[in-house]
Amino acid sequence: MPEYYHQKIDARLLRLTQAVVKRLDAEPALRGRLAENVSRWENPRLQKQWLHRLNWPWPVLRARLLAPTEEGAAWRQDAPLGGILPPAERTRIMREFAHDTAAT
């Protein structure tokens, strides 16, 4: 697949993660959902890795999730962020990247 395609996917995932982090900043009680999400995973290695990360101070975890690096992109790919954004907001972001090539 062309590099542009991967860049667009990474940009979309970063935008979704930014929106989730903003919501978690505003509503810290929602951070409990991260561990709930991890508890349902079937991959023990990934589950252990994320349970460890979720014990880090929020500012550190937040910075890693938002880092504009290859490591940050890798973290975002398997981050337990599902169910944090309201469906309408997630859909809006997905549409932004589906129809707006300027979004990348």
Phi, psi and omega in degrees: 000147181295151179303323179304319181299314180294322178297321179294318178297315179298320179294319178295316180295322176297316180296318176297317180295320177301317180294319179295314181299319177301318179292320178293327175295318183284329183229077184305333180299335179292342181300336176299334179294334180299311179294324177299317178299313181298323182297339180269353181290149179261350180271105185297325180295312180293321179299313179298317181301313182285327175297322175296312181298323182292348175275351179289157174301141182308316181301326179289312180299317179302312181298320179294319180295327184263358183300131180276050183234171175298321178297317178299318178297320179295319178299316182296330183295329182237019179292143183276059189262003182298144175081004180273316181279142171298144183307321182296322179290318178298315179298318179300316180293318180298318179293323178305319182273339179283329187246351186238099180292344177285351182288345180266000000 
